[in-house]
Each structure stands twice: as structure tokens, then as C-alpha cells.
Amino acid sequence: MTADVATRGTTGAPAARRVPTWARALLWVVLVALAYLLPSLLGGSDRIYTTVVLVAIFAIMSYGVDVVLSYLGEVSLGHTLFWAAGAYTTAILAVRSGWTPIPALLASIVVTVLLALLLGLATLRTREFVFSLVTYAAAIIGLTVVQNTQALGGSDGVVGVPLLELPAFGGTYVARTNAELWPIALVCLVLVVLLVARFRRSRLGTTALMAQMNGELSTAMGVDVRRTRMLVFVLSAPITALAGWLYAYQRSYVSPDLLSPTFLLFMLTAVILPGRRLLLGPLVGALLLTSQQQLASLGGDADKIVLGGVLAVVLLASPTGLVGIWHGLVRRVRGSRR
């Protein structure tokens, strides 16, 4: 077979040319620049900046769940534990020990990795329904411990988290408002997207996906499925913890409500709504859900009903999310033209 024939598809058309790396990098730079300017283009009000900061935080939070759901095929109901651990570790160290943000973040990552290792070992032999129940039980235990431990603030939580201060050229950058917090939240979001993109192309990501599709075949090919599951699960924890770190500084306090089912529903809906294994899926999901809650809120309880209702409707209409619905519409249109 000649090289020319080998590069053609089944229809005989030439294969699409690969976009140069520099062009893709330039596109990403433009998109990030537009994202940075978006709040000011929308009016620059505090409400707008609050919304975009929360979109970034909740998207980061959801990326941790996405890694497990999309590449292990498991529904983790315990990621609120990592989200709360990141926030509580940050708040306690900042308020009671005077730690600065970067050391507090590193400590949060260490704590959540240890929690993920313990929970991962406990769920190593479990799958699907049992895995979900065990992780959910871990989150419930975490909620009970936090509510009844005075060292963690009990039901009142930990208040008085100081302003987020980071070293910068010529001094210190202090995020006193959501507008000043936005660049930091955006940088964290971009770093997480780059990390997930790297994971998707890595050997670990490929192996995890292969193990999900056919575990027995993967084992026969020499893949250590349990080790792969553990590594992916542990990787997901500090991603969600980073969101907890940011949220503690954005809200200035932490409380047991971080472990409430509301945040769990948000994570799952943000991942499932657009569709799994989409690089920007959790970001799109977080954008849609947060915009509704911040800019078109129906009230606390009503928003929770909307959140749960959206998840139920999407799962019933198309388990593959909005992308699946779109593909179905495209197929129908093409079929009607024939």
C-alpha cells in the first residue's frame, strides 16, 4: 500500500491535516485571554466576578470526579470528602497556625492524597454499585466527624480565613475582592485543564480507559488493573482539593455543608450534563449550573430541585449527555435528507 493510500479514509478523501502544535497553543492562549477579559466585557460588576470565580472553583472541583467517572467508569460519591479536606486543612492552618496559602495548599494535597490512598485501598476490590456505596459512606462518616469535632469547629465550622496573598513581582498580590481573586482562579483552572489533558494522553490514562472497556483483556495483556485504578483515584483527589483550597479563601470560612449532597450532585451533574471524556466538559457543566444559581436563581431549595432534576432528565434522555443528544439530532437530520 502506498503512503498516499494509507493516509486516506474509507471514503477515499484525504485525511484531515493535523493542526500544528503552535497553532493549537496560540488558540489556547487566545481563549484564556478572552476568558480573563470576559467579566469586564460583561460589565465588571461584583456579581459577575463572583459568578466567574465560582465557575472556575466548581469546574476544578468537578474535574476530580470526571477523571474517575470517565476513565475508571466508576461513580465516586465520596469526592466531597476531598473537597472538604482541602478547604478544612487550608482554613485550620491559615486561621490557627498562620500558614500562608502555598504551604496550606501543599498540606491540603498531602492530606487528600492520604485520604485517597486509604479510601482507594478500601475500595480496591469493589466495583460499580458497591464502590459508589462505600465512597458515599466515607463522605457521610466525614460529615459526622466534622460536625462533632470541636477541633474542626463543630457545626459552626472555621471562620476568619485571611485574604489570599501570593508572592508576586515587586511584592505580594492580595486578593481582596472577587475581581482580584479571578486571575488566581483562572490560572488554577488552566493548570487543571492542562493536567487533565496530559493525563488523557498519558500511558496511565490510556491504560485506565482500556481497563474500563475490557478489564479481563487488559489483565491478559499484562496491565495491573488494581494499580491503575488506585493511581487514577489518587490523582483525582488533589484536583478536587485545589478547589476546596480556593473556596476557603473565596468564602472566608468553611463549614460542614461542604460535605452536603448538594455539592455531590453538582459535581456529578457538571460531568454528566455535557458528556463524559470531554476535556472542557466539566467547565461547560459548571458554567451552565453556576450561571443558573448565581444569575437566575429560584431560591435555595428550588435551585436544588433544578440541580437534581437536570441530572435525572439528562440521564433519562441521554446517558451520554448533551453531546449524545446533539449527535442524535445530527443523525436524524442526515437521515431525513436521504
PESUL-V767017 format. One record per backbone hydrogen bond with DSSP energy under -1.0 kcal/mol. NH is the residue of the N-H (numbers start at 1). CO is the residue of the C=O. Records with the same first field share a line. If there is no record, write none. Layout:
BEGIN
NH: CO + CO
END
This chain:
BEGIN
6: 2
7: 3
8: 5
9: 13
12: 9
15: 7
24: 20
25: 21
26: 22
27: 23
28: 24
29: 25
30: 26
31: 27
32: 28
33: 29
34: 30
35: 31
36: 32
37: 33
38: 34
41: 37
42: 38
43: 40
44: 39
49: 45
50: 46
51: 47
52: 48
53: 49
54: 50
55: 51
56: 52
57: 53
58: 54
59: 55
60: 56
61: 57
62: 58
63: 59
66: 62
67: 63
68: 64
69: 65
70: 66
71: 67
72: 68
74: 68
81: 78
83: 79
84: 80
85: 81
86: 82
87: 83
88: 84
89: 85
90: 86
91: 87
92: 88
93: 89
94: 90
95: 91
96: 92
99: 93
104: 100
105: 101
106: 102
107: 103
108: 104
109: 105
110: 106
111: 107
112: 108
113: 109
114: 110
115: 111
116: 112
117: 113
118: 114
119: 115
120: 116
121: 117
122: 118
123: 119
126: 123
130: 127
132: 128
133: 129
134: 130
135: 131
136: 132
137: 133
138: 134
139: 135
140: 136
141: 137
142: 138
143: 139
144: 140
145: 141
146: 142
147: 143
148: 144
152: 149
153: 150
154: 149
156: 153
158: 254
161: 252
166: 173
168: 171
171: 168
173: 166
175: 164
176: 174
181: 177
182: 178
185: 181
186: 182
187: 183
188: 184
189: 185
190: 186
191: 187
192: 188
193: 189
194: 190
195: 191
196: 192
197: 193
198: 194
199: 195
200: 196
201: 197
206: 202
207: 203
208: 204
209: 205
210: 206
211: 207
212: 208
213: 209
214: 210
218: 214
219: 215
220: 216
221: 217
222: 219
223: 218
225: 223
228: 224
229: 225
230: 226
231: 227
232: 228
233: 229
234: 230
235: 231
236: 232
240: 236
241: 237
242: 238
243: 239
244: 240
245: 241
246: 242
247: 243
248: 244
249: 245
250: 246
251: 247
252: 248
254: 158
258: 255
259: 256
260: 257
264: 260
265: 261
266: 262
267: 263
268: 264
269: 265
270: 266
271: 267
272: 268
273: 269
275: 271
281: 278
284: 280
285: 281
286: 282
287: 283
288: 284
289: 285
290: 286
291: 287
292: 288
293: 289
294: 290
295: 291
296: 292
303: 299
304: 300
305: 301
306: 302
307: 303
308: 304
309: 305
310: 306
311: 307
312: 308
313: 309
314: 310
315: 311
316: 312
317: 313
318: 314
321: 318
322: 273
323: 274
325: 321
326: 322
327: 323
328: 324
329: 325
330: 326
331: 327
332: 328
333: 329
334: 330
335: 331
336: 332
END
